[in-house]
Amino acid sequence: MASRIVKLGYVVFTDVDGRPITGYQGETVDVHDDDLERFDSVNVLPGGDSADAAKILTQVDIDEAVAAALDEKDEELAEARKALDDDIAAFEAAKAQAKDAVAAEVAQLEAAKEELARERGAFDAEKAAAAEPEKKTTARTAAAKQS
């Protein structure tokens, strides 16, 4: 009788009592001495040999690996969320700064518009004042011609 660990998904072998039985991956089984050579020849993982005992993954190993991967992904997700929150904050700050710059530009344009309106009023007043003596001169010249 010899104890072996089943490396494949399952293996059918002869137990110590001479009965055919199935062993599943990760189980330790007792193999009949007459079936030992056959068992060892079929219980080999691809790429390995029977002398090189490959690590058999148990459900606990798989669960631990999945938990570790999930923890890693959770950390990545948390980092990505933080980066997104930072980007949103930077965007909102830039948006507020741009809004303030536009408001300042609009105020500056309104002030320039008011200044132009004052200058135009002054120009129109000067133009009207300059035209007034011309009207008096034209009227005097017309009166002088009539007399």
Residue frames as qw, qx, qy, qz and C-alpha x, y, z in Angstrom:
[[0.000, 0.890, 0.456, 0.000, 0.00, 0.00, 0.00],
 [0.422, -0.013, 0.030, 0.906, 1.26, 3.48, -0.94],
 [0.067, 0.810, 0.408, -0.416, -0.25, 6.93, -0.37],
 [0.368, 0.199, 0.394, 0.819, -0.39, 9.34, -3.25],
 [0.170, 0.567, 0.253, -0.765, -1.87, 12.80, -3.89],
 [0.516, 0.577, 0.594, 0.218, -4.17, 13.05, -6.90],
 [0.247, -0.348, 0.190, 0.884, -2.72, 15.74, -9.19],
 [0.052, -0.212, -0.642, -0.735, -5.25, 15.60, -12.01],
 [0.503, -0.257, -0.077, -0.821, -8.96, 16.41, -11.86],
 [0.832, -0.238, 0.357, -0.352, -9.66, 12.78, -10.96],
 [0.275, 0.428, -0.851, -0.130, -8.02, 9.38, -11.31],
 [0.926, -0.152, -0.046, -0.342, -9.56, 5.90, -11.20],
 [0.204, 0.524, -0.802, 0.203, -7.33, 3.46, -9.34],
 [0.771, -0.243, -0.586, -0.057, -7.41, 0.25, -7.34],
 [0.388, -0.749, 0.305, -0.442, -7.53, 0.77, -3.61],
 [0.076, -0.474, 0.844, -0.238, -5.77, -1.37, -1.01],
 [0.640, 0.057, 0.665, -0.380, -8.76, -3.71, -0.87],
 [0.307, 0.029, 0.831, 0.463, -8.60, -4.34, -4.64],
 [0.295, 0.729, 0.603, -0.135, -11.70, -2.29, -5.51],
 [0.337, 0.398, 0.276, 0.807, -11.73, 0.32, -8.30],
 [0.204, -0.789, -0.414, 0.405, -12.28, 3.77, -6.83],
 [0.354, 0.746, 0.156, 0.542, -12.06, 7.40, -7.98],
 [0.481, -0.505, -0.222, 0.682, -9.77, 9.96, -6.35],
 [0.230, 0.913, 0.270, 0.199, -10.25, 13.68, -6.93],
 [0.438, 0.610, -0.207, 0.627, -7.71, 16.46, -7.23],
 [0.139, -0.647, 0.392, -0.639, -5.90, 17.24, -3.99],
 [0.878, -0.373, 0.067, -0.292, -7.02, 14.08, -2.19],
 [0.039, -0.521, 0.849, -0.076, -4.53, 11.76, -0.58],
 [0.911, 0.042, -0.108, -0.397, -5.41, 8.18, -1.56],
 [0.522, -0.408, 0.748, 0.023, -4.07, 4.71, -0.72],
 [0.674, 0.477, -0.402, -0.396, -3.21, 2.84, -3.92],
 [0.966, -0.112, 0.233, -0.009, -2.84, -0.94, -4.16],
 [0.410, -0.576, 0.564, 0.428, 0.78, -2.01, -4.83],
 [0.563, 0.235, 0.711, 0.349, -0.25, -3.77, -8.06],
 [0.300, 0.836, 0.415, 0.196, -1.79, -0.53, -9.43],
 [0.374, -0.772, 0.020, 0.514, 0.94, 1.81, -8.19],
 [0.414, -0.160, 0.503, 0.741, 2.99, 1.94, -11.40],
 [0.147, 0.565, 0.646, 0.492, -0.08, 2.65, -13.58],
 [0.218, -0.889, -0.372, 0.157, -1.37, 5.24, -11.09],
 [0.398, -0.637, 0.165, 0.640, 1.96, 7.08, -11.09],
 [0.355, 0.057, 0.592, 0.721, 2.12, 7.04, -14.89],
 [0.023, 0.654, 0.603, 0.456, -1.36, 8.59, -15.37],
 [0.340, -0.866, -0.315, 0.187, -1.32, 10.93, -12.37],
 [0.520, -0.154, 0.154, 0.826, 1.03, 13.41, -14.08],
 [0.187, 0.841, 0.201, -0.467, 0.33, 17.05, -14.81],
 [0.683, 0.657, 0.145, 0.284, 1.08, 18.25, -18.35],
 [0.258, 0.842, -0.280, 0.384, 4.62, 19.57, -18.54],
 [0.392, -0.646, 0.575, -0.312, 5.73, 17.82, -15.33],
 [0.575, 0.170, -0.798, -0.059, 6.98, 14.35, -14.55],
 [0.762, -0.482, -0.392, -0.182, 5.81, 11.99, -11.86],
 [0.681, -0.141, -0.390, 0.604, 9.01, 12.44, -9.86],
 [0.111, 0.154, -0.116, 0.975, 8.49, 16.20, -9.75],
 [0.093, -0.588, -0.768, 0.234, 5.56, 16.71, -7.37],
 [0.024, 0.425, 0.240, 0.872, 3.64, 19.67, -8.71],
 [0.135, 0.099, 0.541, -0.824, 1.66, 21.80, -6.31],
 [0.093, -0.480, -0.829, -0.270, -1.97, 20.80, -6.27],
 [0.179, -0.239, 0.072, -0.952, -4.35, 23.71, -5.95],
 [0.081, -0.408, -0.871, 0.261, -7.04, 23.13, -3.40],
 [0.055, -0.796, -0.503, -0.332, -10.26, 25.10, -3.13],
 [0.441, -0.802, -0.146, 0.376, -8.72, 27.04, -0.25],
 [0.477, -0.225, 0.335, 0.780, -5.77, 27.99, -2.48],
 [0.163, 0.478, 0.579, 0.640, -8.14, 29.12, -5.20],
 [0.252, -0.863, -0.435, -0.052, -10.31, 31.07, -2.73],
 [0.489, -0.655, 0.017, 0.575, -7.22, 32.80, -1.31],
 [0.390, 0.012, 0.454, 0.801, -5.97, 33.69, -4.79],
 [0.009, 0.669, 0.569, 0.477, -9.38, 35.08, -5.76],
 [0.375, -0.854, -0.304, 0.196, -9.59, 37.07, -2.51],
 [0.491, -0.442, 0.185, 0.727, -6.10, 38.50, -3.10],
 [0.260, 0.268, 0.543, 0.752, -7.01, 39.44, -6.68],
 [0.149, -0.799, -0.528, -0.247, -10.23, 41.07, -5.51],
 [0.451, -0.758, -0.140, 0.450, -8.38, 43.05, -2.85],
 [0.430, -0.183, 0.353, 0.810, -5.90, 44.22, -5.47],
 [0.094, 0.495, 0.590, 0.631, -8.70, 45.26, -7.83],
 [0.295, -0.845, -0.442, 0.055, -10.49, 47.03, -4.96],
 [0.453, -0.586, 0.055, 0.669, -7.30, 49.01, -4.27],
 [0.295, 0.093, 0.510, 0.802, -6.99, 49.88, -7.96],
 [0.072, -0.699, -0.610, -0.367, -10.62, 50.95, -8.03],
 [0.381, -0.816, -0.279, 0.334, -10.15, 53.12, -4.94],
 [0.413, -0.366, 0.257, 0.794, -7.10, 54.76, -6.53],
 [0.166, 0.338, 0.613, 0.694, -9.02, 55.32, -9.77],
 [0.192, -0.813, -0.540, -0.104, -11.94, 56.86, -7.87],
 [0.414, -0.708, -0.078, 0.567, -9.59, 59.17, -5.98],
 [0.339, -0.109, 0.439, 0.825, -7.92, 60.21, -9.25],
 [0.026, 0.573, 0.648, 0.501, -11.34, 60.84, -10.78],
 [0.305, -0.848, -0.395, 0.180, -12.40, 62.93, -7.76],
 [0.417, -0.518, 0.142, 0.733, -9.15, 64.92, -8.06],
 [0.239, 0.170, 0.579, 0.761, -9.77, 65.45, -11.78],
 [0.102, -0.749, -0.607, -0.247, -13.33, 66.60, -11.10],
 [0.370, -0.796, -0.205, 0.434, -12.12, 69.05, -8.46],
 [0.373, -0.295, 0.347, 0.808, -9.46, 70.41, -10.84],
 [0.128, 0.426, 0.661, 0.605, -12.06, 70.71, -13.61],
 [0.204, -0.837, -0.508, 0.000, -14.49, 72.57, -11.35],
 [0.396, -0.668, 0.004, 0.630, -11.72, 74.95, -10.23],
 [0.296, -0.055, 0.510, 0.806, -10.71, 75.62, -13.85],
 [0.011, 0.620, 0.683, 0.387, -14.36, 76.11, -14.79],
 [0.275, -0.858, -0.346, 0.262, -14.84, 78.67, -11.99],
 [0.392, -0.485, 0.227, 0.748, -11.62, 80.44, -13.00],
 [0.215, 0.214, 0.633, 0.713, -12.74, 80.59, -16.64],
 [0.099, -0.775, -0.608, -0.141, -16.17, 81.88, -15.59],
 [0.335, -0.790, -0.132, 0.497, -14.51, 84.64, -13.54],
 [0.355, -0.240, 0.429, 0.796, -12.22, 85.53, -16.48],
 [0.106, 0.478, 0.681, 0.544, -15.19, 85.74, -18.85],
 [0.209, -0.855, -0.464, 0.103, -17.11, 87.90, -16.36],
 [0.372, -0.633, 0.090, 0.673, -14.10, 90.24, -16.05],
 [0.279, 0.037, 0.585, 0.761, -13.80, 90.45, -19.84],
 [0.013, -0.687, -0.657, -0.311, -17.51, 91.25, -20.16],
 [0.295, -0.842, -0.269, 0.363, -17.20, 93.97, -17.51],
 [0.371, -0.402, 0.314, 0.776, -14.21, 95.40, -19.36],
 [0.176, 0.307, 0.670, 0.653, -16.14, 95.41, -22.65],
 [0.132, -0.817, -0.560, -0.038, -19.13, 97.10, -20.98],
 [0.340, -0.740, -0.038, 0.579, -16.82, 99.79, -19.59],
 [0.310, -0.141, 0.509, 0.790, -15.25, 100.30, -23.03],
 [0.072, 0.570, 0.707, 0.413, -18.73, 100.54, -24.56],
 [0.216, -0.871, -0.382, 0.220, -19.73, 103.22, -22.04],
 [0.373, -0.544, 0.212, 0.721, -16.50, 105.14, -22.72],
 [0.240, 0.158, 0.645, 0.708, -17.18, 105.03, -26.47],
 [0.044, -0.760, -0.625, -0.173, -20.72, 106.29, -25.88],
 [0.292, -0.822, -0.144, 0.468, -19.36, 109.24, -23.82],
 [0.350, -0.312, 0.433, 0.770, -16.76, 110.01, -26.51],
 [0.165, 0.425, 0.706, 0.542, -19.43, 109.88, -29.21],
 [0.135, -0.862, -0.479, 0.089, -21.63, 112.24, -27.20],
 [0.328, -0.696, 0.102, 0.631, -18.72, 114.65, -26.80],
 [0.314, -0.030, 0.610, 0.727, -17.92, 114.37, -30.52],
 [0.070, 0.649, 0.683, 0.328, -21.56, 115.02, -31.48],
 [0.221, -0.876, -0.281, 0.323, -21.62, 118.03, -29.15],
 [0.338, -0.493, 0.325, 0.732, -18.43, 119.43, -30.69],
 [0.244, 0.242, 0.714, 0.610, -19.81, 118.80, -34.16],
 [0.031, -0.805, -0.584, -0.097, -23.05, 120.58, -33.30],
 [0.289, -0.812, -0.062, 0.503, -21.13, 123.48, -31.76],
 [0.335, -0.266, 0.503, 0.751, -18.92, 123.75, -34.83],
 [0.160, 0.454, 0.730, 0.485, -21.94, 123.70, -37.13],
 [0.101, -0.824, -0.483, 0.280, -23.72, 126.49, -35.15],
 [0.141, -0.670, 0.151, 0.713, -21.34, 129.34, -36.12],
 [0.201, 0.002, 0.736, 0.646, -21.41, 128.05, -39.66],
 [0.060, 0.657, 0.741, 0.129, -25.21, 128.43, -39.67],
 [0.121, -0.845, -0.221, 0.473, -24.94, 131.98, -38.30],
 [0.221, -0.446, 0.454, 0.739, -22.33, 132.85, -40.91],
 [0.163, 0.265, 0.810, 0.497, -24.45, 131.39, -43.67],
 [0.007, -0.793, -0.603, 0.089, -27.47, 133.29, -42.40],
 [0.175, -0.762, 0.022, 0.623, -25.51, 136.58, -42.21],
 [0.221, -0.206, 0.625, 0.720, -24.12, 136.05, -45.68],
 [0.107, 0.503, 0.793, 0.326, -27.60, 135.42, -47.05],
 [0.085, -0.858, -0.414, 0.293, -28.93, 138.52, -45.26],
 [0.231, -0.606, 0.253, 0.718, -26.10, 140.63, -46.55],
 [0.210, 0.074, 0.736, 0.639, -26.79, 139.49, -50.10],
 [0.042, 0.701, 0.700, 0.127, -30.43, 140.46, -49.79],
 [0.153, -0.849, -0.246, 0.442, -29.69, 143.91, -48.66]]
